[in-house]
Amino acid sequence: MNYTPSIRRFMLYQIFLSDLSLSRQDLMREFNISSRTLDRDISEIRNALSEMTTFTYQLPVRNLIYDSRSNKYILIEGEFYGD
C-alpha cells in the first residue's frame, strides 16, 4: 500500500517506539520505498525530534540512531526537554 509521506513517517516513528526489530530492507519492503526515500523520512523524523527541545512541556528526549552492525534503527531515550 502507498502512504502519504506524513503518514509513512508517523508509522515509521511508531515502529521505532514499539521496539520492533526491522532492518532497513524490511522497512523499504514494507512501505514499498527506495533507500533514498527512507533516508529522507529518517531525516525528517530526526528533525522533528530535535525540534522538541523548543517545546514548553516536559517530553522525553529521543534520538534516532542507526546501528550498522544490525542494520537497524534504534530510538534511544534520555532525559527530558522543557521546564
C-alpha distance (Angstrom), angle and dihedral (degrees) to the residues before:
residue distance angle dihedral
M1 . . .
N2 3.79 . .
Y3 3.79 116.4 .
T4 3.77 129.6 -168.1
P5 3.82 112.6 -102.4
S6 3.82 92.9 -108.1
I7 3.82 93.4 50.3
R8 3.81 91.5 45.0
R9 3.82 91.5 50.9
F10 3.78 91.3 48.4
M11 3.80 89.9 50.3
L12 3.81 91.2 48.3
Y13 3.80 90.1 51.5
Q14 3.80 90.3 49.9
I15 3.81 89.5 51.2
F16 3.82 90.2 52.3
L17 3.81 91.1 47.9
S18 3.80 91.2 50.8
D19 3.82 93.3 55.9
L20 3.80 91.8 -126.3
S21 3.77 107.5 165.2
L22 3.81 103.9 -128.8
S23 3.78 124.8 154.5
R24 3.79 125.4 -138.8
Q25 3.79 88.1 -100.7
D26 3.82 91.1 51.4
L27 3.80 90.9 51.5
M28 3.80 94.0 46.9
R29 3.79 90.7 48.8
E30 3.82 94.2 44.9
F31 3.81 93.5 51.6
N32 3.81 95.8 31.8
I33 3.82 92.1 -125.8
S34 3.79 136.7 136.1
S35 3.78 126.5 -109.4
R36 3.79 89.4 -106.2
T37 3.81 92.2 53.8
L38 3.80 90.8 49.5
D39 3.81 89.6 50.4
R40 3.82 90.2 52.6
D41 3.80 91.5 48.0
I42 3.81 91.7 49.6
S43 3.80 90.0 48.7
E44 3.82 91.1 52.0
I45 3.81 91.6 48.8
R46 3.81 90.7 49.8
N47 3.81 90.5 49.0
A48 3.80 90.8 51.9
L49 3.81 91.0 49.0
S50 3.80 91.7 50.8
E51 3.82 91.6 50.1
M52 3.80 89.8 58.4
T53 3.81 87.5 80.8
T54 3.81 87.9 77.0
F55 3.81 93.8 54.6
T56 3.81 114.3 111.2
Y57 3.81 98.3 -142.2
Q58 3.79 125.4 68.8
L59 3.76 113.0 -90.1
P60 3.79 128.0 166.4
V61 3.79 116.0 -98.0
R62 3.77 109.7 -117.4
N63 3.78 129.2 -176.7
L64 3.77 124.6 -171.1
I65 3.79 111.4 -142.4
Y66 3.78 133.2 177.0
D67 3.79 119.2 -128.8
S68 3.80 105.4 -153.0
R69 3.81 92.4 -168.2
S70 3.79 93.3 61.1
N71 3.83 95.2 26.5
K72 3.82 89.0 -129.5
Y73 3.79 139.3 117.6
I74 3.79 119.2 -118.6
L75 3.79 127.0 -162.1
I76 3.81 108.6 -142.5
E77 3.79 119.8 -160.1
G78 3.78 122.8 -150.2
E79 3.78 137.6 158.0
F80 3.80 127.3 -34.5
Y81 3.80 133.8 -80.6
G82 3.76 121.8 -144.0
D83 3.78 135.5 34.0
